[in-house]
Amino acid sequence: MEWQGKRYWLVGASEGLGAALAYKLSAAGAEVIVSARNADRLQAVAEALPGKALVVTVDVSDLASVVQAAAEVGEVDGVIYLAGVYWPMSATAWDAEKAEAMADINFTGALRVMGQVVPAMVARDTGHVVITGSLSAFRGLPGAIGYAASKAGTLALAESMHCDLRKTGVRVQLANPGFIKTRLTDKNEFKMPFLMTPEEAAQEMFELMCDEGAFARHFPRAFSLVFRLSRFLPNWAYYRLFA
């Protein structure tokens, strides 16, 4: 994978995994456009990058904001969707506003961004799309109303795009991380196994992006097997174990 001279738009790059991945791409020689809602955080990320960087604010829950940001960003070689919000939530303690926000930012926001970028890539027959899912996307989980469902949507979106575009010049990839140490996972009151730093997760995503023959990566690898194999369990066994 040749990174020198490429332009990559990272949506959701003001902190955590997005900021760490921006640094990886910048160090590899790519021009990085970092986007999120918080301009001050984005500016701090951009100033810390070793290469050329551009700051473009965007609110992925607002179509007009996405359209304006995409126009400002211009033509890119790749787009990486990392934007996400999270609150632990059980169906017995439903918070309608937060549940809707998770669906809107984590999934519908990805649709808005892809709608502004992918058609141009298809027309040029070249481009690179990376969507950030989650290990929580494989089956419903307790205490994950809103989040698991939204990530299941991003997983299906990436798979559908890969089906349609795999024989074109537009490459689609999916990254499904487990727990990453951020201000979002700090909300969890349970012990998170195989907890990664943003830098560790960014390395996994960067390696995926460098592998032109790979569609998806699920990490940490050993932990991901629990979720991937759970799809083959009958319902009675799955809910006894996970719920």
C-alpha positions as CSV (number, residue, x, y, z in Angstrom):
1,M,0.0,0.0,0.0
2,E,1.5,3.3,-1.1
3,W,0.5,6.1,1.3
4,Q,2.6,9.0,0.0
5,G,0.5,11.7,-1.6
6,K,-2.8,10.1,-0.7
7,R,-5.6,12.1,0.9
8,Y,-7.7,10.4,3.6
9,W,-10.7,11.9,5.4
10,L,-11.2,10.6,9.0
11,V,-14.6,11.3,10.3
12,G,-14.6,11.1,14.1
13,A,-10.9,11.9,14.7
14,S,-10.9,14.4,17.5
15,E,-9.6,11.8,20.1
16,G,-9.2,8.2,20.9
17,L,-8.9,5.7,18.0
18,G,-9.6,8.3,15.4
19,A,-6.7,10.6,16.6
20,A,-4.4,7.6,16.9
21,L,-5.1,6.4,13.4
22,A,-4.7,9.9,12.0
23,Y,-1.2,9.9,13.4
24,K,-0.4,6.5,11.8
25,L,-1.6,7.6,8.4
26,S,0.2,10.9,8.6
27,A,3.4,9.2,9.6
28,A,3.1,6.9,6.6
29,G,2.9,9.9,4.3
30,A,-0.8,10.5,3.7
31,E,-2.4,13.9,3.9
32,V,-5.0,13.6,6.6
33,I,-8.3,15.5,6.9
34,V,-9.6,15.2,10.5
35,S,-13.3,15.8,11.2
36,A,-15.6,15.8,14.2
37,R,-17.7,18.4,16.0
38,N,-15.1,19.8,18.4
39,A,-12.9,22.3,16.5
40,D,-10.4,22.8,19.4
41,R,-9.8,19.1,19.8
42,L,-9.4,18.6,16.1
43,Q,-6.9,21.5,15.9
44,A,-4.8,19.9,18.7
45,V,-4.8,16.6,16.8
46,A,-3.8,18.3,13.5
47,E,-1.0,20.2,15.2
48,A,0.5,16.9,16.6
49,L,0.5,15.2,13.2
50,P,3.9,14.8,11.5
51,G,2.5,15.5,8.0
52,K,0.1,17.7,6.1
53,A,-3.3,18.0,7.8
54,L,-6.6,19.8,7.4
55,V,-9.3,20.4,10.0
56,V,-12.9,20.3,8.9
57,T,-15.7,20.3,11.5
58,V,-18.8,18.2,10.9
59,D,-21.9,17.1,12.7
60,V,-22.7,13.7,11.2
61,S,-26.2,13.9,12.6
62,D,-27.0,16.9,10.3
63,L,-27.1,16.2,6.6
64,A,-26.5,19.9,5.7
65,S,-23.3,19.8,7.8
66,V,-22.1,16.6,6.1
67,V,-22.8,18.0,2.7
68,Q,-20.9,21.2,3.5
69,A,-18.0,19.3,5.0
70,A,-17.7,17.0,2.1
71,A,-17.6,20.0,-0.3
72,E,-14.8,21.6,1.8
73,V,-12.8,18.4,2.0
74,G,-13.0,17.8,-1.8
75,E,-11.8,14.7,-3.6
76,V,-10.2,12.1,-1.4
77,D,-8.5,8.8,-1.9
78,G,-10.1,7.3,1.2
79,V,-12.7,7.9,3.9
80,I,-12.7,6.3,7.3
81,Y,-15.8,6.4,9.4
82,L,-15.0,6.4,13.2
83,A,-17.6,8.6,14.6
84,G,-19.6,7.1,17.5
85,V,-21.3,7.7,20.8
86,Y,-22.1,5.2,23.6
87,W,-24.0,4.9,26.7
88,P,-24.6,1.6,28.5
89,M,-28.3,1.0,28.5
90,S,-30.7,-1.9,29.3
91,A,-34.1,-2.3,27.9
92,T,-35.4,-2.1,31.5
93,A,-33.9,1.4,31.8
94,W,-34.6,2.8,28.3
95,D,-33.4,6.4,27.6
96,A,-35.1,7.2,24.3
97,E,-32.9,10.3,23.5
98,K,-29.6,8.5,24.0
99,A,-30.7,5.4,22.2
100,E,-31.7,7.5,19.2
101,A,-28.4,9.4,19.3
102,M,-26.5,6.1,19.2
103,A,-28.4,5.0,16.1
104,D,-28.1,8.4,14.5
105,I,-24.4,9.0,15.0
106,N,-23.0,5.4,14.8
107,F,-25.1,4.2,11.9
108,T,-27.1,6.8,10.1
109,G,-24.2,9.2,10.2
110,A,-22.1,6.7,8.3
111,L,-24.8,6.6,5.6
112,R,-24.8,10.4,5.3
113,V,-21.0,10.5,4.9
114,M,-20.9,7.6,2.5
115,G,-23.6,9.2,0.4
116,Q,-21.4,12.3,-0.1
117,V,-18.2,10.4,-0.9
118,V,-18.9,7.0,-2.4
119,P,-20.7,8.0,-5.6
120,A,-17.7,10.1,-6.7
121,M,-15.4,7.1,-6.0
122,V,-17.6,4.9,-8.1
123,A,-17.6,7.4,-10.9
124,R,-13.8,7.5,-10.8
125,D,-13.6,3.7,-10.2
126,T,-11.1,4.3,-7.5
127,G,-11.3,4.8,-3.7
128,H,-10.9,3.3,-0.3
129,V,-13.7,3.1,2.3
130,V,-13.1,1.9,5.9
131,I,-16.0,1.5,8.3
132,T,-15.6,1.0,12.0
133,G,-17.9,-1.5,13.5
134,S,-17.6,-3.4,16.8
135,L,-17.4,-6.9,18.2
136,S,-20.8,-6.1,19.7
137,A,-22.3,-6.2,16.2
138,F,-22.5,-9.9,15.8
139,R,-25.4,-10.7,18.2
140,G,-27.6,-8.8,20.6
141,L,-25.9,-8.2,24.0
142,P,-27.3,-7.3,27.4
143,G,-27.1,-3.6,28.4
144,A,-26.4,-2.6,24.8
145,I,-29.7,-1.1,23.6
146,G,-28.8,1.4,20.9
147,Y,-25.1,0.6,20.6
148,A,-25.1,-3.0,19.5
149,A,-28.0,-2.4,17.1
150,S,-26.2,0.6,15.6
151,K,-23.0,-1.3,15.2
152,A,-24.9,-4.3,13.6
153,G,-26.1,-1.7,11.1
154,T,-22.6,-0.5,10.3
155,L,-21.4,-4.2,9.9
156,A,-24.3,-4.9,7.4
157,L,-23.6,-1.6,5.6
158,A,-19.9,-2.5,5.1
159,E,-20.8,-6.0,4.0
160,S,-23.4,-4.8,1.5
161,M,-21.0,-2.2,0.0
162,H,-18.3,-4.9,-0.3
163,C,-20.7,-7.1,-2.2
164,D,-21.5,-4.4,-4.6
165,L,-18.0,-2.9,-5.0
166,R,-15.6,-5.8,-4.6
167,K,-15.0,-6.1,-8.4
168,T,-14.6,-2.4,-8.9
169,G,-11.7,0.0,-8.1
170,V,-13.4,1.0,-4.8
171,R,-12.1,-1.0,-1.9
172,V,-14.3,-1.5,1.2
173,Q,-13.0,-2.6,4.6
174,L,-14.5,-3.3,8.0
175,A,-12.8,-3.0,11.4
176,N,-14.5,-4.6,14.4
177,P,-12.6,-3.7,17.5
178,G,-13.4,-4.8,21.1
179,F,-13.0,-2.6,24.1
180,I,-10.8,0.5,23.6
181,K,-9.7,2.7,26.5
182,T,-11.6,6.0,25.9
183,R,-13.9,8.4,27.6
184,L,-16.8,6.3,26.2
185,T,-15.7,3.0,27.7
186,D,-15.0,4.8,30.9
187,K,-18.8,4.7,31.4
188,N,-18.7,0.9,31.8
189,E,-18.9,-0.3,35.4
190,F,-17.8,-3.9,34.5
191,K,-14.4,-5.3,33.9
192,M,-13.6,-5.1,30.2
193,P,-11.4,-8.1,29.0
194,F,-8.6,-7.5,26.5
195,L,-8.9,-3.7,26.9
196,M,-6.8,-2.0,24.2
197,T,-5.2,1.4,24.1
198,P,-6.2,3.6,21.1
199,E,-2.7,3.2,19.7
200,E,-3.0,-0.6,19.8
201,A,-6.4,-0.5,18.1
202,A,-5.1,2.0,15.5
203,Q,-2.2,-0.3,14.7
204,E,-4.7,-3.1,14.0
205,M,-6.7,-0.8,11.7
206,F,-3.6,0.4,9.9
207,E,-2.5,-3.2,9.2
208,L,-5.9,-4.0,7.9
209,M,-5.8,-0.9,5.6
210,C,-2.3,-2.0,4.3
211,D,-3.7,-5.4,3.4
212,E,-5.2,-4.8,0.0
213,G,-6.6,-8.4,-0.1
214,A,-8.5,-8.2,3.2
215,F,-12.0,-7.1,3.8
216,A,-12.4,-7.3,7.6
217,R,-10.4,-7.5,10.8
218,H,-11.8,-8.4,14.2
219,F,-9.6,-7.6,17.2
220,P,-8.3,-8.5,19.6
221,R,-8.2,-11.8,17.7
222,A,-8.7,-14.2,20.6
223,F,-11.5,-12.1,22.1
224,S,-13.2,-11.8,18.8
225,L,-13.7,-15.5,18.5
226,V,-16.1,-15.4,21.4
227,F,-18.4,-13.1,19.4
228,R,-17.9,-14.6,16.0
229,L,-18.5,-18.1,17.2
230,S,-21.6,-17.0,19.2
231,R,-23.5,-16.7,15.9
232,F,-23.4,-20.5,15.5
233,L,-24.9,-21.1,19.0
234,P,-28.6,-22.1,19.2
235,N,-30.8,-19.4,20.8
236,W,-31.2,-21.3,24.1
237,A,-27.5,-21.7,24.5
238,Y,-26.6,-18.2,23.5
239,Y,-29.1,-16.5,25.8
240,R,-28.1,-18.8,28.7
241,L,-24.5,-17.8,28.3
242,F,-24.6,-14.2,27.3
243,A,-27.8,-12.8,28.8
